[in-house]
Amino acid sequence: MPRFRLDIEYDGSQFAGWQHQADQPSVQQAIEQAVEKFCGEEVRLRAAGRTDAGVHATAQVAHVDLVRNWPGDKVRDAVNAHLQAAGARVAILKATVVDDGFDARFSATGRHYLYRILNRRAPAALEKGKVWWVPKRLDAGAMHEGAKVLLGRHDFTTFRSTQCQAESPVRTLDRLDVTRVGDMIEVRTSARSFLHNQVRSMVGSLRRIGDGSWSADDLKGALEARDRAACGQVAPPDGLFLVGVDYPQLADHADQLTSPSARSSDQFAPP
C-alpha cells in the first residue's frame, strides 16, 4: 500500500482547525472527503501540525496510505478538483510517494511559524483575517530584543493553553525573530515542537513589550513564573501561519521561508 506525502496550503478562517471534528468543518475532513471522492477509499490523514481554528498554512505536511500506486500529479490534481468543487480553500501543492517509514508527525525534526501583525491606524481591508490589526505603534526592535529571553530550553507553562495535553511543558525554542517591513511586523519562530497556543501566547506577550507596557525583564518574569495567569493577551489566530516543516532528508533552512503575502518576496499541538 503506497504512502503519499501531501504538501498543503489552506485558509484556516473557514475551518475549526486541522483536526477532524464531528460537528464542525475541519481541514482534515475536507481533504479526506476529497480523497474518497477521487478514489473511493475512506482514509485518515496524519499531519505535521494540528493547527487551531482560524490558523493558516502555506506548508502543512500530511501523509495518507492509498491502495493503488497512483502518479503523484494525478493525486494532486484530482484531490484539488474535488476540494474546489466543495468550495474548500485548501490546495494540495504536491503529492509524492514516500517510504513506509515516513510519518508526517513523528518524522518531523522542526516546525516553523510566521505571525503577522498589521501595525497601522487603518484597519485591514485586503488582508482581513490574515493579520492581527494593532493600531497603536509598536517598537519591533524592542520586541526582537525581548524575544531573546525566550530562546533556548525552558519550562513554557506560562505560554501554553490550560487545555494543552503535552506531557511536559519543557520545549527548546530555536528561533524567535521580530522584524518590521513597512506597516507589517513579522514574528518568525522555529522549534522541534510547540505547545498548544505557545506561539500566539508568546506573540501576545511580545506585543506588550512593543507598546511599552512591558520590559524584557517583565517577559522574563512571566516565563519564570510558570503560571498561565502571567501571560500577556493571547494573539488571535488570524495572523498565524504554519510555513515550514523539516524532515531529516529535506531539512529546510528557516531563513529561506517567506511570508504568504510576498512569496516571490516567510509539535503537534496547535501553537
C-alpha positions, -999 to +999 in steps of 0.1 A: +000+000+000+018+032-012+022+061+012+018+096-002+032+128+013+009+157+008+022+193+009-008+215+016-018+251+019-051+264+034-070+294+046-079+284+081-107+310+085-134+287+073-124+258+095-125+248+131-089+237+128-070+209+112-083+180+132-114+161+122-144+171+143-179+156+145-199+188+142-176+214+126-157+217+094-120+208+095-092+209+070-085+172+076-121+163+069-122+184+037-092+166+023-103+131+034-137+137+017-119+148-015-097+118-015-127+095-010-145+111-040-114+107-061-106+070-054-134+056-033-113+050-002-121+061+033-088+074+047-073+091+077-046+117+073-018+123+098-004+159+098+028+175+110+009+202+129-026+202+142-033+238+136-061+255+156-093+272+144-085+302+122-048+293+117-035+292+082-008+271+064+014+276+034+034+245+041+015+219+061+026+183+055+004+152+059+006+116+048-020+092+036-020+055+025-038+045-006-045+011-021-034+020-057+000+034-067-013+065-084+010+090-100+016+119-076+004+145-101-028+126-106-035+125-068-027+162-065-049+173-094-078+150-086-080+159-049-077+196-058-106+193-082-129+179-055-117+205-030-125+233-054-159+217-062-167+217-025-156+253-021-128+245+004-100+270+004-074+242+005-049+232-021-026+202-024+007+217-036+024+184-042+017+146-037+048+124-035+052+087-029+074+082+001+088+053+021+065+035+045+087+047+074+078+084+067+054+098+092+043+134+087+041+139+125+068+117+140+094+121+113+094+159+116+125+175+131+114+211+131+084+233+126+084+269+115+056+295+121+051+331+110+029+355+128+019+388+111+008+420+128-006+448+107+006+479+127-011+510+114-040+532+122-062+520+093-077+485+097-070+457+072-091+456+041-074+433+017-058+411+044-086+409+069-085+375+085-048+371+077-033+395+102-037+408+137-045+445+134-029+466+161-034+503+156-011+515+184+025+519+172+047+490+182+085+491+187+096+460+167+132+464+177+123+462+214+101+432+207+130+415+189+154+422+218+129+410+244+122+378+224+158+367+232+146+359+267+125+330+254+152+314+233+166+280+244+152+253+266+126+264+291+095+254+310+069+273+289+039+267+313+031+304+311+028+303+274+007+272+269-031+267+269-047+252+300-061+226+277-026+216+264-023+178+265+015+177+262+031+156+290+058+182+296+058+220+293+095+220+285+104+229+250+135+242+231+129+274+211+154+277+183+143+309+168+121+339+177+128+369+155+107+401+151+111+424+121+092+453+106+085+456+069+066+488+064+034+485+083+038+448+088+055+432+118+066+396+113+073+373+141+091+341+130+097+312+153+111+277+150+113+246+172+111+209+170+077+211+186+054+236+202+028+236+230-008+243+224-012+281+218+025+287+225+032+308+195+001+330+200+008+334+237+044+345+230+033+369+203+007+384+226+033+390+254+058+404+229+031+429+218+031+443+254+069+450+250+062+466+217+036+490+231+058+498+262+036+483+289+062+455+295+100+454+295+122+424+286+125+418+324+088+416+326+087+390+299+115+371+317+095+372+349+064+359+331+085+330+318+100+322+352+066+324+369+055+292+351+019+304+356-006+309+328-020+339+345+013+357+340+009+355+302+000+386+282-030+386+258-031+356+236-028+368+200-058+359+177-054+331+152-058+353+122-021+362+118-006+328+124+007+306+095+025+272+095+052+280+069+075+250+071+082+215+084+116+199+084+124+163+078+158+146+080+163+143+043+146+176+034+156+200+061+146+235+051+166+264+062+143+286+083+158+318+069+145+309+034+109+309+045+089+337+030+057+355+040+025+343+024+018+378+011+052+380-006+062+345-016+081+357-046+091+382-017+082+339+052+048+195+177+019+185+171-002+206+194-019+237+180+005+266+185 
